[in-house]
Amino acid sequence: MFASDYVTLPIAGLYKPIWQYDPKIVAWDFGAHVAYGTGTAMTFWLLSRLGIGAVGQRP
């Protein structure tokens, strides 16, 4: 998802190309994507272990 954002959003005119950003900004953005993905994965894992919601056991 991170890489596709830096490909599609500049084409759409919503972002600058990645090489126009400071490396610290790109690293911060990458870290935010990693944190969000990790949090989402942990939430789905926890819900599946508890058998709650759409990620619970199927018949």
C-alpha positions in Angstrom: 0.0 0.0 0.0 2.8 2.4 0.9 4.5 2.1 -2.5 1.2 2.3 -4.5 0.4 5.5 -2.7 3.6 7.1 -4.0 2.8 5.8 -7.5 -0.9 6.5 -7.9 -1.3 9.7 -5.9 1.2 11.8 -7.9 -0.5 10.6 -11.1 -3.8 11.8 -9.7 -2.2 15.2 -8.8 -2.7 14.7 -5.1 0.9 14.1 -4.0 4.3 15.2 -5.2 6.6 12.5 -6.6 8.5 10.6 -3.9 11.9 12.1 -4.8 10.6 15.6 -4.0 10.1 14.7 -0.3 12.7 14.9 2.4 13.9 11.3 3.5 12.7 12.0 7.0 9.1 12.6 5.8 9.2 9.4 3.7 10.5 7.5 6.7 7.8 8.9 9.0 5.1 8.0 6.4 6.5 4.5 6.1 6.5 4.1 9.9 2.9 5.2 10.0 2.0 2.6 7.5 3.8 -0.1 9.4 2.2 0.9 12.7 -1.3 1.0 11.1 -0.8 -2.4 9.4 0.6 -3.9 12.6 -2.3 -2.6 14.7 -4.9 -3.8 12.2 -3.3 -7.3 12.0 -3.1 -7.6 15.8 -6.8 -6.6 16.1 -7.9 -9.2 13.6 -5.7 -11.8 15.3 -7.2 -11.0 18.7 -10.8 -11.0 17.4 -10.2 -14.3 15.6 -8.8 -15.8 18.9 -11.8 -14.6 20.8 -14.2 -15.8 18.0 -15.8 -12.4 17.7 -17.2 -10.8 14.5 -16.6 -11.7 10.9 -13.2 -13.1 11.6 -14.5 -15.8 13.9 -14.7 -19.4 13.1 -16.9 -20.3 10.1 -19.1 -23.5 9.9 
